[in-house]
Amino acid sequence: MPDTAGPKTNAKAGQSVTVQRETELSLLYRVLRTVIKPLRPRLVQPGKPQPAGSPRLANCPKRKDGCKIVERLHEPTDMWLYDFLPETSSAFVRNAGPGPLHNVYYFAGGGFQSPPAGQHWSFVGKIASRLAGTHRFTIVSYPLAPNSPASESLPALRRLLASLIAESATAGKKVVLMGDSAGANVALSLGFWWAAHLSKTIDAYSRKSSFGLGPIETGKPLDLEADMTRLRSVLESIVVVSPASDLRNSNEQMGKVDPNDPLLGADYTGKVAEAWTAALPGEVESEFKAENPHVSPSLNSALAFKAMVLQKIHVYGIYGTNDVLAPDTDVLRENCEKYGVKGSWMVWEGQMHCFPLAGIYGMKEGQKGMDWLVKIMREETKIDHNRLKGDVPLAQLRPRLSTRGSRISERSVSGLT
């Protein structure tokens, strides 16, 4: 019989992280996991390899759940972006208030090799429609393995993030990074990089030394006290669904979970990690190997987690325990709590990988997971971050971009976490 007890939440005074635990498993899910387990991991196998760079998404629908989806090319970085914009005739828009103040950039899972699938468009559409008054969602078509592994993709995405934060800061808006599975790994990797980069850059200015950060564009003098306050509130949070947080694929607990995982399996996640961390042609080995915290966020140092705290970046996550990625996600969550990174987590005992996405098909647990995501994002908007006003001289705090391809200058990222 399923455990029908209500959710259990730890919320001790002064605690930086709250964890809501769920245990009830519906009959629909029990049947579903029995049906799909013999098919693992064929249901999540990547399709044909994508070309190098940001792929233009041919499967982009025109509309989803009251949102029209508009394709645009972010010309400074050659990245394809897909904005979910509310239809003017929709009821939720008529009472939306002053307009979205949060730009949410979503990175879809797909084993680092596949573009967003149909369920990603539906999942984002449903959440975007419910948060239309406060959040504007954008799916990022990020470069994929095998033609654009981490060593090619992450530098390009860092360049994109720096540009998007500059645009949002000037417009007086916040930024949220969100993703599922492999896409959640990308969101975490970028968030940790930005926190460390911004901390180092501000420290360099305060000490009047570059500390190896590379050339920085000149401009009007910084008012460090004011600008540090503004910049720390631009990237507001990272929201992850069943993240891949340690690509070494070596957690001892994975072997215990593997027999109960109906979707992935440790063999599959190992192959996915190898594809993302592979060397480019002509390279002896990738600089982004699996043990590098730039691709395995759970391995970040205490200093990296403290940078997240310093920049006031919160981390929210949801995952099920019948997922071979869950043990590493436990480590990530525990490190967030250990080092004071604020946030909330939902941990569902016995649930599968990325179960909130199954909410679009009517699965009870998936719908409850979607409700939780909407709730924590709404609550985040209520926190007073002192809205940004006027232009922020971000050009002075951004690294000058290398002219070689899409890579950031090696010096601009040296010494980070």
DAQUIFEN-V145683 format. One record per residue. SS is DSSP state (h for helix, s for strand, l for the rest). PHI is phi in degrees with one decimal (NA if undefined). Layout:
ss: {SS SS}
phi: {PHI PHI}
//
This chain:
ss: {l l l l l l l s s s l l l l l l s s s s s s l l l l h h h h h h h h h h h l l l l h h h l l l l l l l l l l l l l l l l l l s s l l s s s s s s s s l l l l s s s s s s s s l l l l h h h h l l l l l l l s s s s s s l l l l l l l l l l h h h h h h h h h h h h h l l l l s s s s s s s l l l l l l l l h h h h h h h h h h h h h h h h h h h h h l l l s s s s s s s l h h h h h h h h h h h h h h h h h h h h h h h h h l l l l l l l l l s l l l l l l l h h h h h h h h l l l s s s s s s s l l l l l l l l l l l l h h h h h l l l l l l l h h h h h h h h h h h l l l l l l l l l l l l l l l l l l l l h h h l l h h h h h h h h h l l l s s s s s s s l l l l l h h h h h h h h h h h h h h l l l s s s s s s l l l l l l h h h h h h h l l h h h h h h h h h h h h h h h h h h h l l l l l l l l l l l h h h l l s l s l l l l l l s l h h h h l l l l}
phi: {NA -69.9 -77.7 -101.6 -63.3 -69.3 -64.1 -111.9 -124.9 -90.7 -149.7 -70.8 -58.6 80.0 -77.9 -81.7 -123.0 -109.6 -126.8 -101.3 -109.1 -118.7 -131.3 -70.0 -120.5 -74.1 -62.9 -59.1 -67.3 -60.8 -69.4 -60.5 -66.9 -68.4 -74.0 -86.5 -59.3 -63.9 -93.4 -68.9 -97.3 -61.8 -67.8 -118.3 -64.7 -67.2 -85.8 -67.2 -58.8 -85.7 -66.1 -61.9 87.2 -74.6 -75.2 -76.8 -91.0 -71.6 -91.4 -65.6 -74.0 -80.4 -146.4 -152.0 49.9 82.0 -115.6 -93.0 -108.2 -112.2 -85.1 -147.9 -98.7 -80.4 -61.0 -59.2 -124.1 56.7 -108.5 -85.4 -122.3 -129.5 -87.8 -95.0 -109.1 -66.6 -68.8 -64.9 -87.3 -73.4 -62.1 -69.0 -79.0 -63.1 -116.3 -80.3 82.8 -72.9 113.3 -62.2 -111.4 -124.7 -98.2 -103.1 -106.3 -103.7 -113.6 -78.5 -73.4 157.6 64.0 61.8 -131.2 -117.3 -72.6 -54.8 -93.2 -56.2 -67.8 -68.5 -61.3 -68.2 -61.3 -64.9 -60.2 -66.5 -70.9 -60.6 -67.0 -77.4 -113.0 -59.9 -76.1 -124.4 -130.5 -114.2 -95.9 -139.0 -85.1 -97.0 -87.6 -90.1 -60.0 -120.6 -69.7 -86.5 -81.8 -136.8 -69.2 -54.8 -64.1 -101.1 -76.0 -63.9 -59.1 -66.4 -70.9 -63.5 -63.0 -62.3 -60.1 -58.3 -69.3 -65.5 -66.3 -61.5 -64.2 -67.1 -63.4 -63.3 -85.0 73.1 -118.2 -97.7 -123.9 -124.5 -102.3 -140.2 -173.4 -124.0 55.5 -62.1 -65.0 -67.5 -60.1 -63.9 -60.4 -65.4 -58.3 -68.4 -63.8 -64.3 -62.5 -63.2 -59.8 -69.7 -63.8 -65.9 -61.6 -66.6 -65.8 -64.1 -63.0 -62.7 -67.8 -65.6 -97.1 57.3 -147.0 -80.9 47.0 76.2 -81.7 87.8 -65.8 -121.6 -61.1 -82.4 -177.9 -68.4 -58.1 -77.3 -94.9 -56.6 -61.3 -71.8 -71.0 -63.2 -62.8 -66.1 -67.0 -67.1 -102.6 -74.9 -79.8 -87.5 -160.6 -124.1 -119.1 -126.3 -117.1 44.7 -73.4 -89.2 -110.5 -146.5 -80.4 -69.2 57.6 -125.0 -61.7 -60.3 -73.7 -60.4 -62.6 -75.3 -81.6 -50.5 -62.3 -100.2 -82.5 -83.9 -122.5 -102.9 98.1 -66.6 -61.5 -66.0 -65.0 -65.1 -67.9 -62.4 -62.6 -62.9 -64.7 -72.0 -98.1 -68.7 -78.4 -75.0 -54.9 95.0 -92.0 -69.0 -153.8 -74.2 -72.2 -101.0 -75.2 -58.5 -81.4 -81.2 -62.2 -64.8 -116.9 -125.8 -56.6 -62.2 -88.0 -59.6 -75.1 -57.4 -62.0 -66.8 -65.3 -66.2 -64.4 -62.2 -64.2 -59.6 -88.0 60.4 -97.0 -92.7 -125.8 -120.1 -149.6 -141.0 -160.9 -104.2 -86.8 -90.3 -144.9 -62.6 -84.2 -62.7 -58.8 -71.7 -67.6 -56.7 -63.5 -59.6 -61.8 -64.6 -68.3 -59.7 -68.3 -60.3 -101.0 89.8 -76.7 -71.2 160.0 -133.3 -135.7 -115.0 -117.9 -107.5 -64.5 84.2 -87.2 -92.0 -60.2 54.8 -60.9 -59.4 -67.2 -73.1 -62.2 -68.6 -98.7 95.4 -69.0 -56.3 -65.3 -64.5 -65.5 -68.0 -63.7 -64.1 -59.0 -64.6 -61.8 -62.0 -62.8 -70.2 -73.8 -65.5 -63.7 -62.0 -69.9 -80.6 -72.2 -78.0 -105.6 56.3 -47.1 -67.5 -128.4 73.0 -78.8 -107.0 -72.4 -67.1 -58.9 -79.0 -107.0 -96.5 -68.6 -66.9 -80.4 -65.3 -87.6 -89.3 62.3 -106.8 -85.7 -75.2 -49.8 -55.2 -66.1 -70.5 -115.5 -68.0 80.9 -79.9 -43.5}
//
